[in-house]
């Protein structure tokens, strides 16, 4: 109920303020499980995609966003819950496996799950090598993957900024990548790697980012 209320209010207002340019909305299946796999440039990415999507897209968010106290804490919790985010403890050593389990539960309910195969935000604008969790989800659930290319969201909320700014962004949804029986007989590790590379190539074609050879690592916390 909270999502329905928030989605009836937030997207129309945000679209008037930010005027995002959106392409390929028809690529998102109207129903059934789907994995929305995007490049990652800004904290705001997890708000931009749900705002422009015609259906709910569930993202994972840091648990601390849901545990604040007082009026500010309640407002933040209501906002993140309202746009469909699920809290996860990113500092837990088992968080990666737990995140995949949560994602499979979401897909099992026939919903859309959003994921950033790079793992964390790109601070230099390059598109990094994808981690194979996205392929694991698709191969396990059978859900199609819709690649997404975000452009300009790093200007919407630069690293270190506490609130979004006025900036034009572009969101491009690509043709769904369906698993089917394409990877039958292939070793599981090779299948996950091949499918992930296919997804990253599709994201790069949509975003136009230069590619980086390695993986993107989370900056150390002080």
N, CA, C and O of each residue as an XYZ file, in Angstrom:
888
protein
N       0.833     -1.202      0.000
C       0.000      0.000      0.000
C       0.874      1.260      0.000
O       0.587      2.228     -0.705
N       1.940      1.229      0.802
C       2.832      2.386      0.867
C       3.453      2.654     -0.486
O       3.591      3.808     -0.891
N       3.838      1.572     -1.210
C       4.428      1.751     -2.531
C       3.431      2.408     -3.483
O       3.785      3.338     -4.207
N       2.186      1.928     -3.485
C       1.184      2.468     -4.395
C       0.978      3.967     -4.161
O       0.867      4.746     -5.108
N       0.931      4.353     -2.892
C       0.754      5.768     -2.567
C       1.959      6.587     -3.034
O       1.807      7.621     -3.685
N       3.165      6.105     -2.689
C       4.377      6.834     -3.067
C       4.532      6.915     -4.575
O       4.930      7.951     -5.108
N       4.214      5.809     -5.275
C       4.405      5.789     -6.724
C       3.380      6.668     -7.437
O       3.615      7.108     -8.562
N       2.261      6.919     -6.796
C       1.259      7.804     -7.395
C       1.646      9.267     -7.257
O       1.152     10.117     -7.997
N       2.539      9.565     -6.300
C       2.908     10.951     -6.024
C       4.305     11.299     -6.528
O       4.489     12.300     -7.220
N       5.298     10.462     -6.176
C       6.702     10.801     -6.428
C       7.059     10.864     -7.911
O       7.614     11.877     -8.336
N       6.772      9.834     -8.735
C       7.183      9.898    -10.137
C       6.674     11.101    -10.904
O       7.466     11.734    -11.602
N       5.392     11.459    -10.817
C       4.940     12.633    -11.571
C       5.669     13.914    -11.175
O       6.030     14.725    -12.027
N       5.882     14.085     -9.865
C       6.589     15.283     -9.403
C       8.039     15.266     -9.878
O       8.546     16.271    -10.376
N       8.709     14.113     -9.721
C      10.119     13.998    -10.112
C      10.291     14.226    -11.611
O      11.266     14.851    -12.029
N       9.372     13.736    -12.413
C       9.488     13.895    -13.857
C       9.340     15.362    -14.272
O       9.987     15.819    -15.214
N       8.492     16.081    -13.565
C       8.332     17.503    -13.856
C       9.597     18.270    -13.480
O      10.025     19.163    -14.212
N      10.202     17.919    -12.329
C      11.386     18.623    -11.840
C      12.621     18.253    -12.648
O      13.364     19.135    -13.079
N      12.854     16.938    -12.861
C      14.103     16.492    -13.481
C      13.998     16.271    -14.992
O      15.013     16.260    -15.689
N      12.794     16.098    -15.491
C      12.546     15.870    -16.919
C      13.479     14.809    -17.515
O      14.206     15.092    -18.467
N      13.462     13.614    -16.970
C      14.335     12.564    -17.501
C      13.919     12.162    -18.910
O      12.734     12.137    -19.243
N      14.912     11.850    -19.725
C      14.659     11.326    -21.061
C      14.701      9.804    -20.960
O      15.719      9.233    -20.570
N      13.609      9.156    -21.307
C      13.491      7.708    -21.128
C      13.249      7.032    -22.474
O      12.408      7.463    -23.262
N      14.000      5.971    -22.717
C      13.860      5.203    -23.951
C      13.643      3.721    -23.613
O      14.208      3.208    -22.646
N      12.837      3.055    -24.404
C      12.715      1.605    -24.323
C      11.859      1.065    -23.202
O      12.058     -0.079    -22.794
N      10.911      1.836    -22.682
C      10.067      1.342    -21.591
C       9.323      0.065    -21.978
O       9.017     -0.762    -21.120
N       9.036     -0.092    -23.256
C       8.313     -1.281    -23.711
C       9.131     -2.554    -23.531
O       8.596     -3.658    -23.634
N      10.429     -2.404    -23.261
C      11.276     -3.570    -23.050
C      11.011     -4.261    -21.719
O      11.371     -5.424    -21.534
N      10.377     -3.540    -20.791
C      10.095     -4.112    -19.482
C       8.817     -4.938    -19.561
O       7.758     -4.387    -19.862
N       8.882     -6.244    -19.299
C       7.663     -7.060    -19.343
C       6.604     -6.511    -18.388
O       6.930     -6.041    -17.298
N       5.359     -6.569    -18.794
C       4.279     -6.024    -17.979
C       4.055     -6.834    -16.709
O       3.564     -6.305    -15.712
N       4.410     -8.101    -16.740
C       4.222     -8.953    -15.570
C       5.280    -10.039    -15.561
O       6.006    -10.230    -16.537
N       5.354    -10.751    -14.437
C       6.311    -11.840    -14.318
C       7.665    -11.361    -13.832
O       7.950    -10.164    -13.860
N       8.507    -12.296    -13.384
C       9.818    -11.929    -12.852
C      10.728    -11.354    -13.926
O      10.746    -11.835    -15.059
N      11.476    -10.331    -13.566
C      12.437     -9.728    -14.487
C      13.576     -9.123    -13.678
O      13.362     -8.575    -12.596
N      14.771     -9.228    -14.206
C      15.960     -8.654    -13.587
C      16.325     -7.394    -14.358
O      16.543     -7.445    -15.568
N      16.392     -6.276    -13.667
C      16.748     -4.997    -14.279
C      18.204     -4.713    -13.922
O      18.515     -4.373    -12.781
N      19.094     -4.855    -14.903
C      20.535     -4.750    -14.660
C      21.086     -3.463    -15.250
O      21.001     -3.237    -16.457
N      21.651     -2.622    -14.394
C      22.045     -1.276    -14.821
C      23.504     -0.971    -14.487
O      24.102     -1.576    -13.598
N      24.054     -0.009    -15.232
C      25.311      0.602    -14.801
C      25.037      1.416    -13.544
O      23.881      1.645    -13.189
N      26.095      1.854    -12.870
C      25.893      2.488    -11.560
C      26.823      3.689    -11.428
O      28.036      3.537    -11.284
N      26.236      4.892    -11.480
C      27.018      6.120    -11.437
C      26.752      6.966    -10.196
O      27.573      7.810     -9.837
N      25.612      6.749     -9.536
C      25.201      7.639     -8.462
C      24.302      6.919     -7.470
O      23.638      5.940     -7.811
N      24.289      7.415     -6.243
C      23.354      6.919     -5.244
C      21.921      7.056     -5.751
O      21.052      6.255     -5.408
N      21.683      8.076     -6.567
C      20.330      8.357     -7.059
C      19.839      7.330     -8.071
O      18.652      7.329     -8.397
N      20.700      6.461     -8.577
C      20.286      5.486     -9.584
C      19.119      4.623     -9.105
O      18.212      4.298     -9.872
N      19.161      4.259     -7.820
C      18.119      3.389     -7.274
C      16.806      4.123     -7.071
O      15.794      3.503     -6.744
N      16.810      5.434     -7.259
C      15.574      6.205     -7.243
C      15.118      6.500     -8.668
O      13.922      6.494     -8.959
N      16.073      6.758     -9.550
C      15.740      7.125    -10.925
C      15.006      5.987    -11.637
O      13.977      6.209    -12.276
N      15.536      4.775    -11.523
C      14.920      3.646    -12.238
C      13.495      3.371    -11.754
O      12.599      3.248    -12.588
N      13.245      3.269    -10.440
C      11.861      3.069    -10.000
C      10.927      4.217    -10.378
O       9.737      4.003    -10.607
N      11.468      5.435    -10.444
C      10.628      6.589    -10.794
C      10.130      6.505    -12.235
O       8.982      6.849    -12.515
N      10.986      6.049    -13.148
C      10.592      6.019    -14.561
C       9.986      4.689    -14.980
O       9.347      4.607    -16.029
N      10.174      3.641    -14.176
C       9.676      2.320    -14.540
C       8.158      2.247    -14.417
O       7.589      2.809    -13.481
N       7.492      1.561    -15.350
C       6.037      1.419    -15.270
C       5.595      0.419    -14.207
O       4.409      0.337    -13.887
N       6.543     -0.345    -13.656
C       6.201     -1.298    -12.602
C       7.248     -1.234    -11.497
O       8.352     -0.729    -11.701
N       6.900     -1.738    -10.358
C       7.782     -1.692     -9.198
C       9.084     -2.451     -9.467
O       9.068     -3.584     -9.946
N      10.207     -1.806     -9.150
C      11.518     -2.442     -9.248
C      12.144     -2.412     -7.858
O      12.380     -1.339     -7.302
N      12.409     -3.577     -7.306
C      12.950     -3.681     -5.959
C      14.474     -3.614     -5.996
O      15.118     -4.373     -6.721
N      15.043     -2.707     -5.214
C      16.486     -2.619     -5.047
C      16.836     -2.893     -3.588
O      15.998     -2.733     -2.700
N      18.068     -3.301     -3.350
C      18.570     -3.436     -1.990
C      19.224     -2.128     -1.575
O      19.818     -1.439     -2.404
N      19.120     -1.782     -0.297
C      19.705     -0.550      0.222
C      20.362     -0.829      1.562
O      20.009     -1.785      2.252
N      21.313      0.008      1.923
C      22.002     -0.165      3.204
C      21.014     -0.154      4.358
O      20.099      0.667      4.410
N      21.219     -1.077      5.274
C      20.328     -1.218      6.415
C      20.221      0.072      7.228
O      19.178      0.360      7.813
N      21.315      0.849      7.259
C      21.331      2.073      8.070
C      20.294      3.089      7.608
O      19.879      3.943      8.391
N      19.865      3.010      6.338
C      18.859      3.936      5.843
C      17.499      3.705      6.499
O      16.628      4.573      6.451
N      17.321      2.544      7.108
C      16.030      2.178      7.672
C      16.012      2.238      9.206
O      14.981      1.984      9.829
N      17.146      2.572      9.799
C      17.247      2.469     11.261
C      17.400      3.823     11.953
O      17.662      3.867     13.155
N      17.244      4.916     11.225
C      17.372      6.239     11.827
C      16.265      6.507     12.830
O      15.202      5.887     12.792
N      16.534      7.435     13.721
C      15.561      7.770     14.763
C      14.980      9.168     14.528
O      15.472      9.932     13.699
N      13.934      9.476     15.271
C      13.331     10.787     15.177
C      12.561     10.985     13.884
O      12.296     10.040     13.141
N      12.211     12.241     13.637
C      11.419     12.567     12.456
C      12.191     12.277     11.172
O      11.639     11.722     10.221
N      13.485     12.658     11.148
C      14.295     12.421      9.953
C      14.388     10.933      9.650
O      14.248     10.516      8.500
N      14.626     10.133     10.690
C      14.740      8.696     10.494
C      13.446      8.100      9.965
O      13.468      7.237      9.087
N      12.318      8.560     10.498
C      11.026      8.056     10.050
C      10.752      8.440      8.601
O      10.210      7.646      7.832
N      11.131      9.665      8.232
C      10.927     10.110      6.856
C      11.783      9.310      5.883
O      11.313      8.907      4.819
N      13.050      9.082      6.253
C      13.931      8.291      5.389
C      13.417      6.871      5.234
O      13.389      6.328      4.130
N      13.013      6.278      6.341
C      12.506      4.905      6.299
C      11.256      4.824      5.427
O      11.112      3.903      4.623
N      10.364      5.783      5.588
C       9.149      5.800      4.788
C       9.439      5.979      3.311
O       8.794      5.367      2.460
N      10.429      6.833      3.010
C      10.797      7.077      1.606
C      11.343      5.821      0.958
O      10.892      5.438     -0.121
N      12.315      5.168      1.604
C      12.941      3.988      1.009
C      11.971      2.821      0.915
O      11.980      2.083     -0.071
N      11.138      2.651      1.928
C      10.131      1.599      1.859
C       9.103      1.926      0.782
O       8.597      1.035      0.100
N       8.804      3.211      0.639
C       7.801      3.639     -0.321
C       8.190      3.398     -1.766
O       7.321      3.173     -2.608
N       9.490      3.440     -2.072
C       9.909      3.187     -3.453
C      10.352      1.738     -3.643
O      10.917      1.384     -4.678
N      10.090      0.901     -2.631
C      10.282     -0.537     -2.805
C      11.642     -1.084     -2.436
O      11.975     -2.200     -2.836
N      12.443     -0.343     -1.687
C      13.773     -0.839     -1.322
C      13.701     -1.804     -0.140
O      12.811     -1.715      0.706
N      14.666     -2.730     -0.105
C      14.753     -3.718      0.961
C      16.088     -3.534      1.673
O      17.126     -3.467      1.014
N      16.086     -3.450      3.019
C      17.356     -3.247      3.741
C      18.235     -4.489      3.743
O      17.743     -5.614      3.825
N      19.552     -4.267      3.651
C      20.517     -5.355      3.738
C      21.779     -4.828      4.409
O      22.183     -3.689      4.177
N      22.395     -5.651      5.231
C      23.621     -5.274      5.929
C      24.811     -5.521      5.006
O      25.279     -6.652      4.879
N      25.295     -4.467      4.367
C      26.378     -4.605      3.389
C      27.707     -4.947      4.040
O      28.623     -5.414      3.363
N      27.830     -4.722      5.351
C      29.090     -5.007      6.023
C      29.155     -6.436      6.556
O      30.195     -6.872      7.049
N      28.049     -7.160      6.457
C      28.033     -8.558      6.873
C      28.825     -9.373      5.860
O      28.644     -9.215      4.652
N      29.697    -10.240      6.347
C      30.530    -11.039      5.442
C      29.687    -11.974      4.574
O      30.143    -12.419      3.521
N      28.471    -12.272      5.004
C      27.593    -13.150      4.245
C      26.558    -12.356      3.455
O      25.591    -12.921      2.944
N      26.767    -11.037      3.357
C      25.769    -10.170      2.737
C      25.536    -10.510      1.268
O      24.402    -10.446      0.793
N      26.599    -10.871      0.543
C      26.455    -11.154     -0.884
C      25.516    -12.334     -1.121
O      24.627    -12.279     -1.970
N      25.733    -13.404     -0.351
C      24.868    -14.573     -0.498
C      23.447    -14.255     -0.054
O      22.482    -14.683     -0.687
N      23.320    -13.502      1.036
C      21.993    -13.124      1.526
C      21.263    -12.278      0.490
O      20.054    -12.420      0.307
N      22.000    -11.395     -0.188
C      21.393    -10.537     -1.204
C      20.830    -11.366     -2.360
O      19.751    -11.070     -2.872
N      21.557    -12.393     -2.764
C      21.081    -13.249     -3.845
C      19.832    -14.010     -3.420
O      18.909    -14.195     -4.213
N      19.807    -14.447     -2.176
C      18.629    -15.156     -1.669
C      17.413    -14.236     -1.662
O      16.315    -14.641     -2.043
N      17.621    -12.990     -1.223
C      16.525    -12.015     -1.215
C      16.034    -11.762     -2.640
O      14.832    -11.688     -2.894
N      16.987    -11.630     -3.564
C      16.634    -11.377     -4.957
C      15.805    -12.524     -5.526
O      14.831    -12.289     -6.241
N      16.183    -13.760     -5.216
C      15.436    -14.910     -5.719
C      14.037    -14.957     -5.126
O      13.093    -15.389     -5.788
N      13.898    -14.513     -3.874
C      12.563    -14.435     -3.271
C      11.695    -13.421     -4.010
O      10.521    -13.673     -4.281
N      12.290    -12.267     -4.335
C      11.557    -11.232     -5.071
C      11.127    -11.759     -6.441
O       9.975    -11.592     -6.843
N      12.053    -12.394     -7.152
C      11.744    -12.941     -8.470
C      10.724    -14.071     -8.366
O       9.873    -14.229     -9.240
N      10.814    -14.853     -7.295
C       9.861    -15.938     -7.091
C       8.444    -15.444     -6.904
O       7.489    -16.178     -7.157
N       8.302    -14.207     -6.464
C       6.977    -13.596     -6.313
C       6.489    -12.972     -7.626
O       5.408    -12.386     -7.688
N       7.308    -13.111     -8.667
C       6.914    -12.551     -9.958
C       7.167    -11.068    -10.080
O       6.529    -10.398    -10.893
N       8.100    -10.533     -9.277
C       8.368     -9.104     -9.278
C       9.647     -8.781    -10.046
O      10.347     -9.674    -10.525
N       9.935     -7.487    -10.153
C      11.149     -7.015    -10.828
C      12.212     -6.694     -9.782
O      11.928     -6.041     -8.778
N      13.427     -7.154    -10.021
C      14.528     -6.910     -9.088
C      15.623     -6.142     -9.804
O      16.051     -6.529    -10.891
N      16.080     -5.046     -9.190
C      17.130     -4.218     -9.772
C      18.494     -4.560     -9.212
O      18.636     -4.773     -8.008
N      19.500     -4.616    -10.073
C      20.844     -4.993     -9.648
C      21.883     -4.221    -10.454
O      21.666     -3.887    -11.619
N      23.013     -3.947     -9.811
C      24.144     -3.306    -10.477
C      25.262     -4.341    -10.572
O      25.946     -4.590     -9.579
N      25.464     -4.949    -11.739
C      26.487     -5.992    -11.853
C      27.899     -5.525    -11.495
O      28.738     -6.340    -11.112
N      28.170     -4.219    -11.615
C      29.495     -3.718    -11.245
C      29.735     -3.819     -9.741
O      30.882     -3.861     -9.298
N      28.663     -3.858     -8.956
C      28.777     -4.015     -7.515
C      28.750     -2.719     -6.735
O      28.168     -2.663     -5.652
N      29.359     -1.688     -7.258
C      29.381     -0.398     -6.580
C      29.496      0.704     -7.625
O      29.729      0.432     -8.803
N      29.332      1.940     -7.190
C      29.324      3.066     -8.133
C      30.682      3.256     -8.818
O      31.736      3.069     -8.210
N      30.624      3.626    -10.082
C      31.838      3.982    -10.817
C      32.171      5.431    -10.509
O      31.367      6.326    -10.766
N      33.350      5.660     -9.962
C      33.765      7.025     -9.605
C      34.476      7.736    -10.750
O      34.664      8.952    -10.702
N      34.871      6.993    -11.773
C      35.588      7.620    -12.892
C      34.800      7.577    -14.197
O      35.321      7.957    -15.245
N      33.550      7.120    -14.144
C      32.707      7.124    -15.326
C      32.862      5.922    -16.234
O      32.100      5.773    -17.190
N      33.833      5.057    -15.957
C      34.021      3.867    -16.793
C      33.075      2.752    -16.356
O      32.605      2.734    -15.218
N      32.805      1.831    -17.265
C      31.978      0.672    -16.957
C      32.904     -0.494    -16.622
O      33.707     -0.927    -17.447
N      32.774     -0.990    -15.398
C      33.670     -2.043    -14.930
C      33.113     -3.432    -15.246
O      31.951     -3.585    -15.621
N      33.963     -4.426    -15.085
C      33.570     -5.806    -15.360
C      32.438     -6.219    -14.430
O      32.441     -5.878    -13.247
N      31.475     -6.952    -14.966
C      30.330     -7.359    -14.174
C      30.626     -8.573    -13.309
O      31.344     -9.486    -13.717
N      30.073     -8.566    -12.131
C      30.142     -9.735    -11.255
C      28.983    -10.667    -11.624
O      27.933    -10.224    -12.088
N      29.198    -11.956    -11.409
C      28.305    -12.944    -12.016
C      27.014    -13.205    -11.240
O      26.257    -14.107    -11.599
N      26.749    -12.437    -10.190
C      25.491    -12.614     -9.456
C      24.277    -12.424    -10.342
O      23.275    -13.122    -10.182
N      24.354    -11.483    -11.280
C      23.227    -11.221    -12.168
C      22.908    -12.454    -13.010
O      21.741    -12.779    -13.230
N      23.949    -13.136    -13.476
C      23.736    -14.344    -14.266
C      23.213    -15.485    -13.397
O      22.368    -16.269    -13.831
N      23.717    -15.571    -12.175
C      23.226    -16.596    -11.252
C      21.719    -16.452    -11.053
O      20.992    -17.445    -11.053
N      21.256    -15.224    -10.885
C      19.826    -14.989    -10.692
C      19.021    -15.415    -11.920
O      17.971    -16.047    -11.799
N      19.522    -15.064    -13.093
C      18.793    -15.396    -14.320
C      18.790    -16.895    -14.584
O      17.764    -17.465    -14.954
N      19.942    -17.530    -14.394
C      20.044    -18.961    -14.661
C      19.258    -19.778    -13.644
O      18.746    -20.849    -13.969
N      19.159    -19.280    -12.416
C      18.426    -19.999    -11.369
C      16.925    -19.795    -11.492
O      16.151    -20.739    -11.334
N      16.514    -18.567    -11.775
C      15.082    -18.242    -11.796
C      14.445    -18.357    -13.174
O      13.232    -18.530    -13.288
N      15.269    -18.262    -14.229
C      14.727    -18.241    -15.578
C      14.209    -16.885    -16.002
O      13.674    -16.740    -17.101
N      14.363    -15.874    -15.133
C      13.859    -14.539    -15.438
C      14.707    -13.871    -16.517
O      15.926    -14.044    -16.538
N      14.080    -13.113    -17.409
C      14.854    -12.358    -18.403
C      15.577    -11.198    -17.734
O      15.185    -10.745    -16.658
N      16.629    -10.727    -18.378
C      17.397     -9.591    -17.889
C      17.178     -8.412    -18.834
O      17.415     -8.517    -20.037
N      16.726     -7.296    -18.279
C      16.589     -6.071    -19.071
C      17.787     -5.180    -18.762
O      17.891     -4.666    -17.648
N      18.701     -4.982    -19.727
C      19.854     -4.104    -19.481
C      19.421     -2.649    -19.487
O      18.508     -2.265    -20.217
N      20.084     -1.843    -18.666
C      19.749     -0.423    -18.562
C      21.024      0.403    -18.654
O      22.036      0.075    -18.034
N      20.963      1.467    -19.424
C      22.062      2.410    -19.493
C      21.628      3.749    -18.913
O      20.735      4.403    -19.452
N      22.258      4.158    -17.817
C      21.979      5.455    -17.196
C      23.032      6.459    -17.647
O      24.223      6.150    -17.673
N      22.597      7.642    -17.994
C      23.506      8.700    -18.435
C      23.179      9.980    -17.667
O      22.038     10.442    -17.677
N      24.185     10.549    -17.002
C      24.020     11.831    -16.333
C      23.608     11.773    -14.885
O      23.471     12.822    -14.255
N      23.402     10.585    -14.319
C      22.960     10.536    -12.922
C      24.058     10.948    -11.947
O      23.771     11.320    -10.809
N      25.315     10.882    -12.388
C      26.394     11.348    -11.517
C      26.325     12.858    -11.296
O      26.876     13.373    -10.323
N      25.652     13.559    -12.192
C      25.440     14.997    -12.022
C      24.199     15.266    -11.163
O      24.096     16.298    -10.499
N      23.276     14.327    -11.191
C      22.061     14.466    -10.393
C      22.381     14.421     -8.903
O      21.866     15.216     -8.116
N      23.243     13.473     -8.531
C      23.690     13.403     -7.138
C      25.146     12.948     -7.108
O      25.422     11.753     -6.998
N      26.086     13.907     -7.208
C      27.505     13.564     -7.188
C      27.894     12.889     -5.879
O      27.211     13.025     -4.863
N      29.001     12.161     -5.923
C      29.516     11.510     -4.718
C      29.749     12.571     -3.642
O      30.412     13.577     -3.895
N      29.213     12.350     -2.459
C      29.364     13.284     -1.352
C      28.195     14.225     -1.184
O      28.030     14.817     -0.117
N      27.362     14.380     -2.231
C      26.194     15.254     -2.131
C      25.125     14.576     -1.290
O      24.874     13.381     -1.449
N      24.493     15.330     -0.397
C      23.493     14.754      0.504
C      22.097     14.726     -0.096
O      21.212     14.045      0.422
N      21.894     15.451     -1.169
C      20.556     15.504     -1.773
C      20.685     15.643     -3.287
O      21.676     16.189     -3.773
N      19.701     15.158     -4.037
C      19.737     15.288     -5.495
C      19.716     16.744     -5.939
O      19.175     17.607     -5.249
N      20.312     17.007     -7.101
C      20.333     18.336     -7.675
C      19.537     18.322     -8.976
O      19.091     17.267     -9.430
N      19.364     19.487     -9.564
C      18.696     19.563    -10.849
C      19.684     19.179    -11.943
O      20.725     19.816    -12.103
N      19.356     18.150    -12.681
C      20.215     17.702    -13.770
C      19.380     16.834    -14.700
O      18.514     16.087    -14.245
N      19.636     16.929    -15.991
C      18.932     16.101    -16.960
C      19.602     14.744    -17.040
O      20.823     14.652    -17.162
N      18.806     13.699    -16.972
C      19.356     12.344    -17.062
C      18.634     11.587    -18.174
O      17.504     11.904    -18.545
N      19.324     10.588    -18.683
C      18.759      9.712    -19.700
C      18.745      8.287    -19.172
O      19.731      7.819    -18.602
N      17.628      7.602    -19.361
C      17.496      6.201    -18.953
C      17.117      5.396    -20.184
O      16.075      5.631    -20.798
N      17.972      4.443    -20.540
C      17.716      3.619    -21.721
C      17.538      2.156    -21.313
O      18.454      1.539    -20.768
N      16.360      1.614    -21.581
C      16.086      0.207    -21.334
C      16.315     -0.565    -22.632
O      15.784     -0.200    -23.681
N      17.104     -1.629    -22.554
C      17.432     -2.389    -23.747
C      16.568     -3.624    -23.931
O      15.721     -3.941    -23.095
N      16.795     -4.306    -25.024
C      16.055     -5.527    -25.344
C      16.313     -6.599    -24.287
O      17.469     -6.832    -23.934
N      15.279     -7.255    -23.774
C      15.476     -8.283    -22.755
C      16.404     -9.402    -23.240
O      16.328     -9.850    -24.384
N      17.263     -9.829    -22.348
C      18.161    -10.960    -22.609
C      17.547    -12.179    -21.947
O      17.417    -12.232    -20.724
N      17.171    -13.153    -22.752
C      16.498    -14.337    -22.235
C      17.467    -15.522    -22.209
O      18.245    -15.730    -23.141
N      17.401    -16.280    -21.133
C      18.332    -17.400    -20.956
C      17.911    -18.597    -21.779
O      18.707    -19.147    -22.540
N      16.639    -19.008    -21.625
C      16.160    -20.176    -22.351
C      17.047    -21.387    -22.109
O      17.403    -21.694    -20.971
N      17.395    -22.063    -23.177
C      18.252    -23.257    -23.075
C      19.639    -23.000    -23.653
O      20.372    -23.937    -23.970
N      19.992    -21.727    -23.788
C      21.246    -21.382    -24.473
C      22.487    -21.905    -23.778
O      23.509    -22.147    -24.419
N      22.400    -22.080    -22.461
C      23.607    -22.440    -21.712
C      23.577    -23.878    -21.200
O      24.392    -24.262    -20.361
N      22.640    -24.666    -21.707
C      22.566    -26.062    -21.292
C      23.826    -26.808    -21.735
O      24.285    -26.654    -22.867
N      24.374    -27.616    -20.831
C      25.574    -28.381    -21.137
C      26.866    -27.639    -20.884
O      27.941    -28.238    -20.928
N      26.784    -26.331    -20.615
C      27.972    -25.536    -20.329
C      28.258    -25.587    -18.830
O      27.318    -25.532    -18.037
N      29.512    -25.689    -18.417
C      29.822    -25.634    -16.977
C      29.222    -24.379    -16.355
O      29.225    -23.314    -16.972
N      28.707    -24.505    -15.126
C      27.968    -23.409    -14.506
C      28.786    -22.131    -14.419
O      28.265    -21.047    -14.681
N      30.075    -22.241    -14.050
C      30.908    -21.050    -13.944
C      31.084    -20.361    -15.281
O      31.029    -19.134    -15.363
N      31.295    -21.147    -16.336
C      31.464    -20.581    -17.671
C      30.164    -19.949    -18.150
O      30.182    -18.914    -18.816
N      29.035    -20.569    -17.813
C      27.735    -20.022    -18.219
C      27.480    -18.683    -17.544
O      27.011    -17.739    -18.180
N      27.790    -18.605    -16.250
C      27.584    -17.345    -15.531
C      28.470    -16.249    -16.101
O      28.035    -15.106    -16.249
N      29.711    -16.596    -16.421
C      30.618    -15.585    -16.956
C      30.181    -15.121    -18.338
O      30.204    -13.925    -18.627
N      29.784    -16.051    -19.188
C      29.373    -15.691    -20.546
C      28.127    -14.823    -20.531
O      28.048    -13.837    -21.264
N      27.153    -15.180    -19.701
C      25.919    -14.396    -19.641
C      26.183    -13.011    -19.050
O      25.634    -12.018    -19.528
N      27.013    -12.941    -18.023
C      27.341    -11.641    -17.425
C      28.031    -10.736    -18.435
O      27.713     -9.550    -18.524
N      28.967    -11.283    -19.193
C      29.663    -10.477    -20.206
C      28.682     -9.990    -21.273
O      28.823     -8.876    -21.779
N      27.700    -10.805    -21.615
C      26.678    -10.410    -22.584
C      25.856     -9.238    -22.035
O      25.539     -8.292    -22.755
N      25.523     -9.323    -20.762
C      24.752     -8.250    -20.126
C      25.555     -6.960    -20.096
O      25.023     -5.890    -20.393
N      26.838     -7.053    -19.739
C      27.664     -5.847    -19.656
C      27.871     -5.215    -21.027
O      27.941     -3.991    -21.143
N      27.970     -6.033    -22.054
C      28.103     -5.490    -23.411
C      26.836     -4.725    -23.802
O      26.907     -3.687    -24.459
N      25.679     -5.247    -23.391
C      24.418     -4.567    -23.690
C      24.312     -3.258    -22.922
O      23.849     -2.255    -23.465
N      24.738     -3.261    -21.660
C      24.721     -2.036    -20.860
C      25.643     -0.984    -21.473
O      25.288      0.192    -21.552
N      26.827     -1.415    -21.904
C      27.786     -0.485    -22.495
C      27.242      0.141    -23.784
O      27.464      1.322    -24.051
N      26.529     -0.663    -24.577
C      25.952     -0.151    -25.814
C      24.886      0.911    -25.519
O      24.691      1.838    -26.305
N      24.207      0.768    -24.392
C      23.164      1.726    -24.012
C      23.731      2.978    -23.350
O      23.238      4.082    -23.583
N      24.761      2.812    -22.528
C      25.315      3.948    -21.770
C      26.409      4.694    -22.518
O      26.635      5.879    -22.275
N      27.098      3.993    -23.439
C      28.200      4.606    -24.168
C      29.458      4.815    -23.348
O      30.348      5.552    -23.772
N      29.555      4.187    -22.184
C      30.727      4.374    -21.317
C      31.951      3.648    -21.852
O      31.820      2.600    -22.484
N      33.135      4.189    -21.607
C      34.357      3.430    -21.896
C      34.452      2.265    -20.922
O      34.014      2.371    -19.777
N      35.021      1.158    -21.374
C      35.107     -0.031    -20.542
C      36.397     -0.034    -19.731
O      37.439      0.432    -20.191
N      36.309     -0.565    -18.522
C      37.472     -0.805    -17.673
C      37.748     -2.303    -17.683
O      36.817     -3.103    -17.779
N      39.011     -2.689    -17.586
C      39.372     -4.100    -17.700
C      39.003     -4.912    -16.453
O      38.627     -6.079    -16.556
N      39.114     -4.289    -15.282
C      38.946     -5.047    -14.045
C      37.615     -4.807    -13.364
O      36.697     -4.207    -13.922
N      37.543     -5.300    -12.132
C      36.353     -5.124    -11.307
C      36.432     -3.801    -10.549
O      37.517     -3.291    -10.268
N      35.278     -3.266    -10.229
C      35.215     -2.057     -9.420
C      35.143     -2.461     -7.949
O      34.321     -3.301     -7.584
N      35.971     -1.888     -7.119
C      36.003     -2.216     -5.710
C      35.429     -1.080     -4.881
O      35.605      0.089     -5.222
N      34.751     -1.411     -3.807
C      34.239     -0.400     -2.892
C      35.407      0.353     -2.249
O      36.364     -0.271     -1.791
N      35.339      1.675     -2.211
C      36.426      2.426     -1.549
C      36.488      2.066     -0.077
O      35.450      1.800      0.529
N      37.683      2.050      0.522
C      37.796      1.697      1.931
C      37.079      2.716      2.805
O      37.102      3.917      2.534
N      36.444      2.216      3.855
C      35.769      3.109      4.802
C      36.742      3.531      5.886
O      37.586      2.749      6.323
N      36.611      4.777      6.311
C      37.518      5.328      7.328
C      36.899      5.163      8.706
O      37.499      5.561      9.705
